Amino acid sequence: MPSRNGAGASMPASTSCAASVSPTDPSSLSDDELRSAILELEHEEDDISLHRRVLHGRIDILRAERERRRRGHHVDPKDLGTILGGPR
């Protein structure tokens, strides 16, 4: 089930086996289990990093819109692709 952060963005709940491994007791794991746990956590970290970058992009869009409004310029949503992607 997704959780919500303070900004209202959904974040997938962690259900991986590696996330449940106690970071204080890796000695109970075999070499293969350690490798597997490391890979799972690295994949989870990649997912979180992507989610963070998406959120930062959304924040940038909202800040840019706020700044345009402050300056008295409103941008039509259909023009956002050109603005964000640059001239074509």
C-alpha positions in Angstrom: 0.0 0.0 0.0 1.4 3.4 -0.9 2.3 5.8 1.9 1.9 9.6 1.7 4.5 12.1 2.6 3.7 15.7 3.7 3.5 17.0 0.2 0.8 14.5 -0.8 3.0 12.4 -3.1 2.6 8.7 -3.2 5.5 6.5 -2.4 5.5 2.8 -2.8 5.5 0.9 0.5 8.6 -1.3 1.0 7.8 -5.0 0.8 11.2 -6.4 0.0 12.8 -9.1 2.0 16.0 -7.2 2.2 14.3 -4.2 3.8 13.3 -6.5 6.7 16.9 -7.7 7.3 18.2 -6.3 10.5 21.1 -4.0 9.6 22.7 -4.9 13.0 22.8 -8.7 12.4 24.2 -9.4 8.9 26.4 -12.2 10.4 23.4 -14.5 10.4 23.2 -14.3 6.5 25.1 -16.5 4.1 27.2 -15.0 1.4 24.4 -15.5 -1.2 21.8 -14.0 1.1 24.1 -11.0 1.7 24.6 -10.5 -2.1 20.8 -10.8 -2.6 20.0 -8.4 0.2 22.5 -5.9 -1.2 21.0 -6.1 -4.7 17.5 -5.8 -3.4 18.4 -2.7 -1.4 20.3 -1.2 -4.3 17.2 -1.6 -6.5 15.0 -0.1 -3.8 17.5 2.8 -3.6 17.3 3.3 -7.3 13.5 3.4 -7.2 13.5 5.9 -4.4 16.1 8.1 -6.3 13.9 8.1 -9.4 10.8 9.0 -7.3 12.8 11.9 -5.7 13.9 13.2 -9.1 10.3 13.1 -10.3 9.2 15.0 -7.2 11.9 17.6 -7.7 10.8 18.1 -11.3 7.3 18.7 -10.2 8.5 21.1 -7.6 10.5 23.0 -10.2 7.4 23.3 -12.5 5.3 24.6 -9.6 7.9 27.1 -8.5 8.3 28.3 -12.1 4.6 28.8 -12.4 4.5 30.7 -9.1 7.3 32.9 -10.3 5.5 33.6 -13.6 2.4 34.5 -11.8 4.3 36.8 -9.4 5.7 38.6 -12.5 2.2 38.8 -13.9 2.6 36.3 -16.7 0.4 33.3 -16.8 1.4 30.3 -19.0 -1.2 28.2 -20.7 -0.7 24.5 -19.8 -0.4 23.6 -23.5 2.7 25.7 -23.7 4.5 23.9 -20.9 6.1 21.3 -23.2 7.8 24.0 -25.2 8.9 25.9 -22.1 10.3 22.8 -20.3 11.7 21.1 -23.4 13.2 24.2 -24.9 12.7 25.6 -28.4 11.9 23.1 -31.2 
